[in-house]
Amino acid sequence: MRIKITATLLLAAILAIPSLAMAKNYTIKEVSAPGTKKPYYFEPSQLTIQPGDTVTFVNIQNEMHNVMFDSVPKAVKETMIVSPDQEKAGSKWSYTFTVPGTYHYHCHPHEVLGMKGTIIVGHASKPGETKKLEHGD
């Protein structure tokens, strides 16, 4: 009996390892290019990932950026998702996505200049499956 339980636990552990190893890390660059057709943007501005994956936003210049989520799947528990201000080149902020659906975000200082992005986790949200997040303007 003891051997059977140990074998079952060992099998469960072995099966769990691939799901942990399958989580991926992605990078989205925060880019400043004043004086160009596209002065401020996220690269890539659209990304599809899987639940459990982590996205790291990296400021690649010495210009202040941040990440503010506008809308997320209704099952997300947070009422506000905002990165700290990233003022220096190399500043990073990461978020692990666990809830499938569509996430819209922007850089608050540069939103009016089109610095926006979308992350789809697993599958896109259907109409009515997202909620707007609050962030004091």
Legacy VTK file of the C-alpha trace (Angstrom):
# vtk DataFile Version 3.0
C-alpha trace
ASCII
DATASET POLYDATA
POINTS 137 float
0.000 0.000 0.000
2.804 2.405 0.927
4.583 1.820 -2.391
1.366 2.523 -4.286
0.832 5.868 -2.491
4.473 6.872 -3.014
4.265 5.991 -6.716
1.051 8.014 -7.039
2.646 11.053 -5.365
5.745 10.729 -7.530
3.622 10.563 -10.687
1.612 13.626 -9.594
4.850 15.555 -8.994
6.265 14.569 -12.372
3.065 15.637 -14.135
3.083 19.015 -12.345
6.624 19.920 -13.437
5.845 20.529 -17.143
3.032 22.974 -16.327
5.426 25.015 -14.177
8.148 24.850 -16.784
5.767 25.898 -19.544
5.125 29.369 -18.061
6.981 31.874 -20.216
8.404 35.332 -19.750
7.804 38.072 -22.306
9.243 41.567 -22.637
7.439 44.674 -23.840
9.661 47.700 -24.491
8.544 51.219 -23.588
9.884 53.314 -26.467
10.339 57.079 -26.807
10.977 58.476 -30.294
9.945 62.173 -30.170
9.822 63.903 -33.535
8.875 60.723 -35.412
5.566 59.532 -36.814
5.139 57.283 -33.765
6.707 59.254 -30.869
5.786 56.956 -27.953
4.823 53.289 -28.135
4.988 49.823 -26.628
6.892 47.206 -28.641
5.085 44.958 -29.244
1.805 46.777 -28.683
-0.187 43.547 -29.016
0.787 40.266 -27.420
-0.923 36.906 -26.937
0.252 34.780 -24.009
-1.021 31.932 -21.832
-2.281 31.980 -18.221
0.691 31.851 -15.854
2.983 33.770 -18.217
4.766 36.902 -17.015
5.224 40.118 -18.979
8.039 42.512 -18.089
7.730 46.110 -19.257
11.164 47.685 -19.810
11.902 51.374 -20.279
14.611 51.559 -22.931
15.333 55.314 -22.650
15.649 57.911 -19.911
12.062 59.101 -20.270
9.274 58.581 -17.744
6.781 55.828 -18.559
4.352 53.686 -16.638
1.771 50.999 -17.313
-1.880 51.502 -16.371
-4.475 48.847 -17.159
-7.767 50.295 -18.464
-9.848 47.153 -18.785
-9.345 43.552 -17.766
-11.397 40.327 -17.601
-14.134 40.521 -14.946
-12.568 37.636 -12.990
-9.459 39.741 -12.200
-9.628 40.614 -8.500
-7.550 43.807 -8.556
-9.444 47.089 -8.825
-6.334 48.924 -10.040
-3.201 47.667 -11.798
-0.571 50.390 -12.199
3.193 50.120 -12.394
5.445 52.525 -10.539
6.855 55.335 -12.670
9.847 54.120 -14.642
12.120 57.112 -15.197
15.444 55.567 -16.207
16.602 53.323 -19.015
16.523 49.746 -17.815
13.706 50.300 -15.292
11.435 47.243 -15.238
8.044 46.192 -13.946
6.550 42.696 -14.259
3.053 41.266 -13.987
2.011 37.598 -14.076
-1.288 37.023 -15.877
-3.448 34.243 -14.437
-6.943 35.095 -15.721
-7.714 34.449 -19.419
-9.087 37.291 -21.511
-8.252 40.710 -22.953
-6.229 43.343 -21.074
-5.972 46.922 -22.400
-3.310 49.261 -21.019
-1.589 52.577 -21.668
1.282 54.789 -20.520
-0.470 57.542 -18.596
1.875 60.423 -19.561
1.749 59.428 -23.247
-1.754 58.000 -23.700
-2.909 60.990 -25.791
0.058 60.337 -28.089
-1.131 56.780 -28.729
1.026 54.802 -26.273
-1.425 51.953 -25.753
-1.358 48.191 -25.890
-3.332 44.978 -25.611
-2.457 41.630 -24.077
-4.621 38.589 -24.746
-4.234 35.818 -22.210
-5.324 32.459 -23.637
-8.280 33.803 -25.624
-9.820 37.205 -26.281
-12.661 38.342 -24.038
-16.140 38.337 -25.526
-18.296 41.485 -25.306
-19.362 42.065 -21.707
-16.584 39.895 -20.207
-14.309 42.802 -19.226
-14.462 45.543 -16.626
-12.916 48.999 -16.523
-10.318 49.609 -13.843
-10.152 52.760 -11.820
-7.039 54.900 -11.629
-7.062 58.447 -10.367
-6.179 60.811 -13.188
LINES 1 138
137 0 1 2 3 4 5 6 7 8 9 10 11 12 13 14 15 16 17 18 19 20 21 22 23 24 25 26 27 28 29 30 31 32 33 34 35 36 37 38 39 40 41 42 43 44 45 46 47 48 49 50 51 52 53 54 55 56 57 58 59 60 61 62 63 64 65 66 67 68 69 70 71 72 73 74 75 76 77 78 79 80 81 82 83 84 85 86 87 88 89 90 91 92 93 94 95 96 97 98 99 100 101 102 103 104 105 106 107 108 109 110 111 112 113 114 115 116 117 118 119 120 121 122 123 124 125 126 127 128 129 130 131 132 133 134 135 136
